[in-house]
C-alpha cells in the first residue's frame, strides 16, 4: 500500500504557493508594463512553479525551523520555502535543456515551446533560441530565489550557498557520468546524493534550523545530517525507479527518459554488475536517444531479471530505516519528529 502524503505537506504548500504567486504576479506586472514581450518569462515561471510539485523542500525546511524552536507562522520560513521552490525550478529549467526533455509534468518544456515559436521564422537557429530562452528564465528564477533569502542569518546563508554549490556540482557529475556511460555503484551513489538528495532533504533541514537557532549549529547540524543524508539517498533512488518504471500519467514525464538519456543511476549500476554477457548487450542500448518501445521493455525486464530492482528496493528500505533510527536522539520538538517520520515513509515509497 502506497503511503499517504502527510496532511501538513498540503498546508505548508498552500502558504508557500501564496507567497510564490504574489511574487510572480508583482514581477510580471512590473516587467510586462515595461515591455509586453517580457510576459513570456513569467508565463514560463508561473507554469512550472505553480503547476504542481510536492513541496518537499519547503516541508523539510519548515520542520527543521519549527523543530529548532521557530514560529511556524513566521514570514521568514515561508520565504525560505518559496526560495527553495524557485531554486528547484531553476534546476528544472536548465535540466530540461541539458537532457533535451520535450515535456515536464505533462506539458511542453520551455525550450521546446520557444523553439517551436521560432520555427525558422526569425533570425538565427530555432533550437539555440529556445534553449537560450529557457536558460535565461532559469537564471531569472535563481535571482528571485536569492531575493527571498534576504535577512537570513549568516549561518542560514552559509547553508544556502553550500546547497546551491552542491546542486551545481551534482548536475555536472550527472552530465559527465552520462557521457562516460558511468556504471560503477560508488560513482552513481555519489551523483545520486549530490544532484538531488542533499538539496532535497539535508540542506533544507539545515537551513530551517539555522534560521531558527543559528547558535545551536553544533548541536543540530550533525543529527539532522544523520537523518537527511540517508533519506535523501532513498529519495533519489525512488526517483530513479520511477524514471524507469513510473506511470507517465502520474509522474508527468515520459517513461524511461532516464534510459534514453543514459543516466548514471544506482539502479543501472546494480543491473550492470549482475548482468550476464547477453544481458549486458541489452543494457548497452541504454543511452540511445531513439530507443524503441521494445528495447525499453527489454531493458526493464533485464533490470528485474538481474535482481537489481529488488536489490535497490532493499537499499531504499535500509536507508529509510537508518533515517528513522536517527530521529530517536534528534534534539527537535516532538511534533517535528513525528512529521519527519511521516515524511520519511512518504518520500521513500511514493509513486510520483
C-alpha positions in Angstrom: 0.0 0.0 0.0 1.4 3.4 -1.0 1.9 5.9 1.8 -0.4 8.9 2.0 1.2 12.3 2.0 1.2 13.9 5.5 -1.6 16.5 5.8 1.0 19.1 6.8 2.6 18.9 3.4 -0.5 20.4 1.8 -0.8 23.1 4.5 2.9 24.1 4.0 2.4 24.1 0.2 -0.6 26.4 0.4 1.4 29.1 2.3 4.4 28.7 0.0 2.3 28.8 -3.1 0.5 32.0 -1.9 4.0 33.7 -1.5 5.2 32.5 -4.9 2.1 33.6 -6.6 2.3 37.1 -5.1 6.0 37.4 -6.1 5.4 36.3 -9.6 2.4 38.5 -10.1 4.2 41.6 -8.9 7.3 40.9 -11.1 5.1 40.0 -14.1 3.2 43.3 -13.8 6.4 45.2 -13.3 8.2 43.9 -16.3 5.3 43.4 -18.7 4.4 47.0 -18.2 8.0 47.9 -19.3 7.8 45.7 -22.4 5.0 43.3 -23.4 7.4 40.7 -24.6 8.6 40.2 -21.0 5.4 38.5 -20.1 6.8 35.3 -21.6 9.4 34.6 -18.9 6.8 34.9 -16.2 4.3 32.7 -18.1 7.1 30.1 -18.0 7.9 30.6 -14.3 4.3 30.6 -13.3 3.6 27.5 -15.3 6.4 25.5 -13.7 6.5 26.9 -10.2 2.7 26.9 -9.7 1.9 24.0 -11.9 2.3 21.3 -9.4 5.1 19.8 -7.2 5.2 18.1 -3.9 6.8 21.0 -1.9 9.1 18.6 -0.1 11.9 21.0 0.2 9.8 23.7 1.9 8.4 21.0 4.2 11.8 19.7 5.4 12.9 23.3 5.9 9.7 24.1 7.8 10.2 21.2 10.2 13.9 22.0 10.7 12.8 25.5 11.6 9.9 24.6 13.9 11.8 21.7 15.4 14.6 24.1 16.5 12.1 26.4 18.1 10.9 28.7 15.3 7.4 30.1 14.9 5.6 28.2 12.2 3.8 31.4 11.1 7.0 33.5 10.7 7.3 35.1 7.3 11.0 34.1 7.1 10.3 30.4 6.9 7.6 30.9 4.3 10.0 33.0 2.2 12.7 30.3 2.7 10.3 27.6 1.4 9.4 29.7 -1.6 13.1 30.3 -2.3 13.7 26.5 -2.3 10.9 26.0 -4.8 12.3 28.8 -7.1 15.8 27.2 -6.9 14.3 23.8 -7.8 12.5 25.4 -10.7 15.8 27.0 -11.9 17.4 23.5 -11.8 14.5 22.0 -13.8 14.5 24.7 -16.5 18.2 24.1 -17.0 17.9 20.3 -16.6 15.3 20.1 -19.4 17.7 21.9 -21.7 20.7 19.6 -20.8 18.6 16.5 -21.1 16.7 17.6 -24.2 13.4 16.8 -22.5 10.3 17.6 -24.5 7.8 17.5 -21.6 7.7 18.4 -17.9 4.7 17.5 -15.7 2.8 16.6 -18.9 3.4 20.0 -20.5 5.9 21.0 -23.2 9.2 22.3 -21.8 10.1 25.9 -22.1 12.9 25.4 -24.6 10.6 23.3 -26.7 7.8 25.9 -26.7 10.1 28.7 -27.8 12.0 26.6 -30.3 8.6 25.9 -32.0 7.6 29.5 -31.7 10.8 30.5 -33.6 10.4 27.6 -36.1 12.9 29.3 -38.5 10.7 32.3 -39.0 13.1 34.7 -37.2 16.9 35.2 -37.4 19.2 32.6 -36.0 18.7 28.9 -35.2 15.4 27.9 -33.6 17.0 25.3 -31.2 19.5 27.8 -29.9 16.8 30.4 -29.4 14.6 28.1 -27.5 17.4 26.9 -25.3 18.6 30.4 -24.7 15.2 31.5 -23.5 14.9 28.5 -21.1 18.4 29.2 -19.7 17.6 32.9 -19.1 14.3 32.0 -17.5 16.1 29.6 -15.2 18.7 32.3 -14.3 15.9 34.8 -13.5 14.2 32.3 -11.2 17.6 31.8 -9.5 17.8 35.5 -8.8 14.3 35.6 -7.3 15.2 32.7 -5.0 18.2 34.7 -3.7 16.0 37.7 -3.1 13.7 35.7 -0.8 16.7 34.8 1.4 17.4 38.4 2.3 17.5 38.8 6.0 18.5 35.2 6.7 21.1 34.6 9.5 24.7 34.3 8.5 24.6 30.6 9.4 21.5 30.0 7.2 23.1 32.0 4.3 26.1 29.8 4.5 23.9 26.7 4.2 22.1 28.3 1.3 25.4 28.8 -0.5 26.5 25.3 0.1 23.2 23.9 -1.1 23.5 25.9 -4.4 27.1 24.8 -4.9 26.3 21.2 -4.2 23.4 21.2 -6.6 25.5 22.5 -9.5 28.3 20.1 -8.6 25.8 17.2 -8.7 24.4 18.3 -12.1 27.9 18.5 -13.5 28.7 15.0 -12.3 25.4 13.8 -13.8 26.3 15.2 -17.2 29.8 13.7 -17.1 28.5 10.4 -15.8 26.0 10.1 -18.7 28.6 11.0 -21.3 31.1 8.4 -19.9 28.4 5.8 -19.5 29.3 5.5 -15.8 28.0 2.3 -14.3 30.0 2.0 -11.1 27.9 1.9 -7.9 30.1 4.3 -5.9 30.1 6.9 -8.6 26.3 6.5 -9.2 25.6 6.8 -5.5 27.8 10.0 -5.3 25.9 11.5 -8.2 22.6 10.5 -6.6 23.5 12.3 -3.4 24.8 15.5 -4.9 22.4 16.1 -7.7 19.3 15.7 -5.6 19.4 14.0 -2.2 21.3 16.7 -0.3 19.4 19.7 -1.7 16.1 18.0 -1.2 16.3 16.9 2.4 19.6 17.5 4.3 20.3 21.1 3.4 16.6 22.3 3.7 16.6 20.8 7.2 19.9 22.6 8.0 18.5 25.9 6.6 15.4 25.8 8.7 17.3 25.0 11.8 19.8 27.8 11.2 17.0 30.3 10.5 15.5 29.5 13.9 18.5 28.8 16.1 21.9 29.7 14.5 23.5 29.5 17.9 22.7 25.7 18.1 24.6 24.7 14.9 27.0 22.4 16.8 24.0 20.7 18.4 21.7 20.4 15.4 23.5 20.0 12.1 25.1 16.6 12.6 21.9 14.9 13.9 20.0 16.4 11.0 22.5 15.0 8.6 22.2 11.6 10.2 18.6 11.7 9.1 18.8 13.8 6.0 21.6 12.1 4.1 20.3 8.5 4.0 16.8 9.7 3.4 18.0 12.0 0.6 19.7 9.0 -1.0 16.5 6.9 -0.7 14.5 9.8 -2.2 16.7 9.9 -5.3 16.8 6.1 -5.6 13.0 6.1 -5.6 13.1 8.8 -8.3 15.4 6.5 -10.3 12.9 3.6 -10.1 10.1 5.9 -11.1 12.2 7.2 -14.0 12.3 3.6 -15.4 9.1 2.1 -14.3 6.8 5.0 -13.4 3.4 5.8 -14.8 3.7 8.9 -17.1 0.1 9.9 -16.2 1.2 10.2 -12.6 4.8 11.4 -12.9 4.3 13.8 -15.7 7.4 12.7 -17.6 7.7 10.1 -20.4 8.5 6.7 -19.0 12.1 5.6 -19.5 13.5 9.1 -20.1 16.4 8.1 -17.8 17.2 5.2 -20.1 17.2 7.3 -23.2 19.5 9.8 -21.5 21.8 7.1 -20.2 21.6 8.4 -16.6 24.3 7.0 -14.3 21.9 5.7 -11.6 22.5 3.2 -8.8 19.8 1.1 -10.5 21.8 0.8 -13.7 25.0 0.2 -11.7 23.4 -2.8 -9.9 22.0 -4.2 -13.1 25.3 -4.0 -15.0 27.2 -5.5 -12.1 24.9 -8.6 -12.0 24.2 -9.0 -15.8 25.3 -11.9 -17.9 27.1 -11.1 -21.2 23.8 -11.5 -23.1 22.1 -9.2 -20.7 24.9 -6.6 -20.9 24.3 -6.4 -24.6 20.8 -5.3 -23.9 21.9 -2.9 -21.2 24.4 -1.4 -23.6 21.4 0.1 -25.5 20.8 2.4 -22.6 21.7 6.0 -23.7 20.4 5.6 -27.2 18.1 8.6 -27.8 15.8 6.7 -30.2 15.3 3.6 -28.1 12.3 1.7 -29.4 9.4 0.7 -27.1 10.6 -3.0 -27.4 14.2 -2.1 -26.4 12.9 -0.2 -23.4 10.8 -3.2 -22.4 13.8 -5.5 -22.8 16.0 -3.3 -20.6 13.3 -3.0 -18.0 13.0 -6.8 -17.9 16.8 -7.3 -17.7 16.9 -4.9 -14.7 14.3 -7.1 -13.0 15.9 -10.4 -14.0 19.3 -9.4 -12.7 17.7 -8.7 -9.3 18.8 -5.1 -9.5 15.3 -3.7 -8.9 14.8 -5.8 -5.8 18.2 -5.0 -4.5 17.7 -1.3 -4.9 14.3 -1.6 -3.1 16.3 -3.2 -0.3 18.7 -0.3 -0.3 15.8 2.2 -0.1 14.3 0.3 2.8 17.6 0.1 4.7 18.3 3.8 4.1 14.8 4.8 5.3 15.2 2.7 8.4 18.6 4.4 9.1 17.0 7.8 8.8 14.1 6.9 11.1 16.5 5.5 13.7 18.4 8.8 13.7 15.2 10.6 14.9 15.4 8.8 18.2 18.2 11.1 19.5 17.5 14.2 17.5 17.1 17.4 19.6 13.9 18.7 18.0 10.3 19.1 19.1 8.1 16.1 19.3 5.8 17.5 16.7 8.7 17.9 14.2 10.0 14.4 14.9 6.5 12.9 14.2 6.2 14.9 11.0 9.8 13.9 9.8 8.9 10.3 10.4 5.8 10.6 8.3 7.7 12.4 5.5 10.4 9.6 5.5 7.8 7.0 4.7 6.2 9.2 2.1 9.4 10.1 0.1 10.7 6.6 0.1 7.6 4.8 -1.1 5.8 7.4 -3.2 4.6 6.8 -6.8 5.3 10.4 -8.0 
